[in-house]
Amino acid sequence: MRRRILIAIVCLSAISLTYSCKSKRGILPINDMKVVMWDMLLADNWYAQTAIRDTTAQKNKKYIALYESVFKQDGVTKEQFYKSYNYYQTHTKEMVILLDSLEAYGSREKGISEAKSITEPIKPIKPSISQLIKAAK
């Protein structure tokens, strides 16, 4: 009798665990989602700086192409991303974690890119004697 009760409890636990996992099936984890969202923000920023005079139709085509390249680069499908995005929009606590994570990730990436752009320390410019003489006149 005890054995049957134990088996029933284990089966019910397994079923409930399976059901809870199904709700997240196909949803990108926060660590993957933040990378895709960061890349999309970079693509948006790049496009905003380079394409000022495009018509709305041209903008839409270019945005689609940019986003498709981001999805391809990150190994995500459009459907996966939007399904995940909709999931996070309806689960506020997880969206807050995602956005905080995205902010921290962006700060780190920005710091890394700024560090890479400075290859050597800036040397002070010493004016030559002839420049000082010309400036004094």
C-alpha positions in Angstrom: 0.0 0.0 0.0 2.8 2.4 0.9 4.6 1.5 -2.3 1.5 2.4 -4.4 1.2 5.8 -2.7 4.9 6.5 -3.2 4.6 5.5 -6.9 1.5 7.8 -7.3 3.4 10.7 -5.7 6.4 10.2 -7.9 4.2 10.0 -11.0 2.2 13.1 -10.1 5.5 15.0 -9.4 6.9 13.9 -12.8 3.7 15.0 -14.6 3.7 18.4 -12.9 7.4 18.9 -13.6 6.8 18.0 -17.3 3.9 20.5 -17.5 5.9 23.3 -15.9 8.7 22.7 -18.3 6.4 22.7 -21.4 5.5 26.4 -20.7 9.1 27.4 -21.3 9.7 25.1 -24.3 11.1 27.1 -27.1 11.8 30.2 -24.9 15.3 31.5 -25.0 17.1 31.6 -21.7 17.9 35.1 -20.3 21.6 34.8 -21.1 20.9 34.0 -24.8 18.1 36.6 -25.0 20.2 39.4 -23.7 22.9 38.8 -26.4 20.3 38.8 -29.2 18.7 41.9 -27.8 22.0 43.7 -27.5 22.9 42.8 -31.1 19.5 44.1 -32.2 20.1 47.4 -30.3 23.5 47.7 -32.0 21.9 47.1 -35.4 19.2 49.7 -34.7 21.8 52.2 -33.6 24.0 51.7 -36.6 21.0 52.0 -38.9 19.8 55.2 -37.2 23.3 56.8 -37.7 23.8 55.7 -41.4 20.4 55.8 -43.0 18.8 59.2 -42.5 17.0 59.8 -45.8 15.3 56.4 -46.3 11.6 56.2 -47.0 9.5 54.1 -44.6 9.4 51.2 -47.1 13.1 51.2 -47.5 13.6 51.4 -43.7 11.3 48.4 -43.2 13.3 46.3 -45.7 16.6 47.3 -44.2 15.4 46.6 -40.7 14.2 43.2 -41.7 17.5 42.4 -43.3 19.4 43.7 -40.3 17.3 41.6 -37.9 17.6 38.5 -40.0 21.4 38.9 -40.0 21.4 39.3 -36.2 19.2 36.2 -35.8 21.5 34.2 -38.1 24.6 35.4 -36.3 23.2 34.4 -32.9 21.7 31.1 -34.1 18.1 32.1 -33.4 15.0 32.0 -35.5 12.7 35.0 -35.8 9.9 32.9 -34.4 12.0 31.8 -31.4 13.0 35.4 -30.6 9.5 36.8 -30.8 8.0 33.9 -28.9 10.6 34.5 -26.2 10.1 38.3 -26.3 6.3 37.8 -25.8 6.9 35.4 -23.0 9.2 37.8 -21.1 6.7 40.7 -21.7 4.0 38.6 -19.9 6.3 37.5 -17.1 7.3 40.7 -15.5 9.8 39.4 -12.9 11.8 37.6 -15.6 11.6 40.6 -17.9 13.1 42.8 -15.1 15.9 40.3 -14.7 16.4 40.2 -18.5 16.6 44.0 -18.7 19.0 44.3 -15.8 21.1 41.6 -17.3 21.0 43.4 -20.7 22.1 46.7 -19.1 25.1 45.0 -17.3 26.0 43.1 -20.5 25.9 46.4 -22.5 28.1 48.2 -20.0 30.6 45.4 -20.1 30.6 45.3 -23.9 30.9 49.1 -24.2 33.9 49.0 -21.8 35.6 46.3 -23.8 35.1 48.1 -27.1 36.4 51.4 -25.6 39.4 49.6 -24.2 40.1 48.0 -27.6 40.0 51.4 -29.3 42.8 52.8 -27.2 45.8 50.9 -28.4 48.5 53.2 -26.9 48.5 55.9 -24.3 48.0 59.5 -25.6 51.3 61.3 -25.6 51.4 65.0 -24.7 52.1 67.2 -27.7 55.3 69.3 -27.1 55.4 72.3 -29.3 58.7 72.9 -31.1 60.8 76.0 -30.4 59.8 77.5 -33.8 56.1 77.1 -33.0 56.6 78.8 -29.6 58.4 81.7 -31.3 55.7 82.1 -33.9 53.0 82.1 -31.2 54.8 84.7 -29.1 55.0 87.2 -32.1 
